[in-house]
Amino acid sequence: MKRSENYKKAKKVLDNTKVYKVADAVKLVRKAAYANFTEALELHINLGIDTGNSNQRVRFNTSLPHGIGKSIKVLVISSDNKGKTGDVIYKNATVADDILAGKLKPDTDFNVVVATPSVMKDIAKIARLLGPKGMMPSPKAGTVTENIEKVLSDVSKGQVEIKNQQGHAVLHQVVGNLNFKDEQLVENIEHLLSELQKNTPSKMKKKLVQKTFLTSSMGPSIRIEN
């Protein structure tokens, strides 16, 4: 794939033979960013998990200290069909048909889905659409619950679901955007790396975090200390 001239110029700012301290990496990635929009800052992490072992999957929730700078739009599926309140849409299980028909669109109309246990059977048909986007409600992610208000509170505080890419020993996570202060981005990154260590699957033979890379949405990546 042919790289743009802007990308090539940005790459010259970075030394991909070095492993940078987090604070230094944030400054360099910011300097290398060239898009005409506010780019997100992303972590890409190589993991030491065995993807063939279901006990070594990485999946947990955590609240980043400063959120990710993304507008959260929640779809709540339960018996309550009261419509939209702020950034929350309340619908009953018939919303599954609206989603399949394209009347309600993932990413555009909502980016988090929460459901009560009673509706899960009725909305199973949207798993093929929401699953690949990481939006299908699940007990493990804490998004299948009777305590809807608690989940909404957690989401509003910057809670994100951290999980390895399905079938791969890698993890991708937005940790903020370039509108954030350097200190905020550093705190988000260090928090996530710390939480990963706390959530290391049991009986792993390798170190969980093998290599960690930082990049902006459009820019080149650099390796940072784990």
C-alpha positions in Angstrom: 0.0 0.0 0.0 1.4 3.4 -1.0 1.8 5.8 1.9 1.0 9.5 1.6 3.7 12.1 1.6 2.3 13.4 4.9 2.6 9.9 6.5 6.2 9.7 5.3 7.1 13.1 6.8 5.4 12.1 10.0 7.4 8.9 10.2 10.7 10.9 10.1 9.7 12.4 13.4 9.7 9.0 15.1 12.5 6.4 15.6 11.0 3.0 15.3 14.2 1.4 16.6 13.6 2.9 20.1 11.3 2.0 22.9 10.0 5.3 24.4 8.8 6.3 27.8 5.0 6.9 27.7 5.3 10.7 28.3 7.9 11.1 25.5 5.9 8.9 23.1 2.7 11.1 23.6 4.7 14.2 22.7 6.2 12.6 19.6 2.9 11.1 18.4 1.3 14.5 18.8 4.1 16.2 16.8 3.8 13.6 14.1 0.0 13.9 13.7 -1.0 15.6 10.4 -4.7 15.0 9.8 -7.1 18.0 9.4 -9.3 16.6 12.2 -8.7 15.8 15.8 -7.1 12.3 15.8 -7.7 9.7 18.4 -4.7 8.2 20.3 -4.6 4.4 20.1 -2.8 1.7 21.9 -2.0 -1.5 20.0 -0.7 -4.3 22.2 0.8 -7.7 21.4 -0.3 -10.2 24.0 1.3 -13.4 25.2 -2.0 -15.3 25.3 -2.7 -18.6 23.7 -5.7 -17.8 21.5 -6.7 -21.5 21.3 -7.2 -21.5 25.1 -10.5 -20.0 26.1 -9.2 -19.4 29.6 -6.6 -17.0 28.3 -9.0 -14.5 26.6 -8.6 -10.9 27.9 -11.9 -9.3 28.7 -12.7 -6.8 31.4 -14.2 -3.4 32.1 -12.3 -0.4 33.4 -12.9 3.4 33.7 -10.1 5.4 32.2 -9.3 8.5 34.4 -10.2 11.0 31.6 -12.5 8.9 29.4 -11.7 8.6 25.7 -13.1 11.8 24.3 -15.9 10.0 22.5 -19.5 10.8 22.7 -21.3 7.9 24.3 -24.7 7.0 22.9 -26.4 4.2 24.7 -29.2 1.9 23.6 -31.0 0.3 26.5 -33.2 -2.7 25.6 -35.7 -3.8 28.2 -39.5 -3.7 28.8 -39.2 0.1 28.9 -40.0 1.7 25.6 -39.9 5.4 26.6 -37.8 6.6 23.6 -34.8 9.0 23.8 -33.6 10.7 27.0 -30.4 12.7 26.4 -27.9 10.4 24.9 -29.8 7.3 26.0 -32.4 5.5 23.8 -34.8 3.2 25.7 -36.5 0.5 23.5 -38.1 -2.9 24.0 -37.0 -6.1 22.2 -38.8 -5.1 19.0 -35.9 -2.7 18.4 -34.0 -5.7 17.0 -36.2 -5.5 13.9 -35.4 -1.8 13.5 -31.7 -2.5 13.7 -31.9 -5.3 11.1 -33.9 -3.0 8.8 -31.3 -0.2 9.2 -33.8 2.1 10.9 -31.4 2.3 13.9 -27.7 2.2 13.1 -24.8 1.0 15.2 -22.1 3.7 15.5 -24.4 6.4 14.2 -27.4 6.1 16.6 -25.7 4.2 19.4 -22.3 2.8 20.3 -23.0 1.0 23.6 -25.9 -1.5 24.0 -27.2 -2.5 27.4 -30.0 -5.1 27.9 -31.9 -6.8 30.7 -31.7 -10.6 30.9 -35.3 -11.1 29.9 -34.9 -9.7 26.4 -31.7 -11.5 25.4 -33.5 -14.4 23.7 -35.5 -12.0 21.6 -32.5 -9.9 20.4 -30.2 -12.8 19.6 -30.8 -12.2 15.9 -28.8 -8.9 16.0 -25.7 -10.6 17.4 -24.3 -11.0 13.8 -24.4 -7.2 13.4 -23.4 -6.1 16.9 -21.0 -8.9 17.7 -18.2 -7.9 15.3 -18.4 -4.3 16.5 -18.1 -5.4 20.2 -21.6 -4.0 21.0 -23.6 -7.2 21.6 -24.7 -7.2 25.3 -23.0 -9.9 27.4 -22.9 -10.8 31.1 -19.1 -10.8 31.0 -19.0 -7.2 29.8 -21.5 -6.2 32.4 -24.0 -5.1 29.8 -26.6 -7.7 30.5 -28.1 -6.6 33.8 -31.1 -5.6 35.8 -29.2 -2.6 37.2 -29.4 -0.4 34.2 -28.8 2.8 36.1 -25.4 1.6 37.4 -24.2 0.7 34.0 -25.3 4.1 32.6 -23.4 5.7 35.5 -20.3 3.7 34.8 -20.4 4.4 31.0 -20.8 8.1 31.7 -17.6 8.0 33.8 -15.5 6.7 30.9 -15.9 2.9 31.4 -14.6 0.9 28.4 -14.5 -2.8 27.7 -11.0 -4.1 27.2 -10.7 -7.3 25.2 -8.3 -9.0 22.8 -9.3 -9.1 19.1 -11.2 -12.3 18.5 -8.9 -15.1 17.5 -5.8 -13.0 17.8 -3.3 -12.2 20.5 -3.6 -8.5 20.1 -5.6 -5.7 21.7 -6.6 -2.3 20.2 -7.9 0.5 22.4 -8.5 4.2 22.0 -7.1 6.0 25.1 -8.2 9.6 24.3 -7.7 12.1 21.5 -5.2 14.8 20.7 -7.5 17.5 22.3 -6.4 16.0 25.6 -3.5 17.4 27.6 -0.4 15.2 27.6 -0.8 14.4 31.3 -4.3 13.1 30.7 -3.2 10.8 27.9 -0.3 9.5 30.0 -2.6 8.8 32.9 -5.1 6.9 30.7 -2.3 4.8 29.1 -0.6 4.0 32.4 -4.0 3.1 34.0 -4.8 0.7 31.1 -1.4 -1.0 31.3 -1.8 -1.4 35.0 -5.3 -2.8 34.7 -4.1 -5.3 32.1 -1.5 -6.7 34.6 -4.2 -7.0 37.2 -6.4 -8.9 34.8 -3.7 -11.4 33.6 -5.4 -14.8 32.8 -4.4 -17.5 35.2 -1.8 -20.2 34.3 -0.2 -18.1 31.6 3.3 -19.3 30.5 4.2 -16.0 28.9 4.2 -12.4 30.1 0.7 -11.0 29.2 1.9 -7.7 27.6 4.6 -8.5 25.1 4.9 -5.2 23.1 3.0 -2.0 23.2 2.7 0.6 20.4 1.2 4.1 20.4 -0.2 5.8 17.4 -2.7 8.5 16.3 -5.6 7.6 14.0 -3.7 8.4 10.8 -0.1 8.5 11.9 2.8 6.0 12.2 3.2 4.0 15.5 6.1 3.9 17.9 6.9 1.3 20.6 6.5 2.3 24.2 7.5 0.8 27.5 5.1 -1.7 29.0 
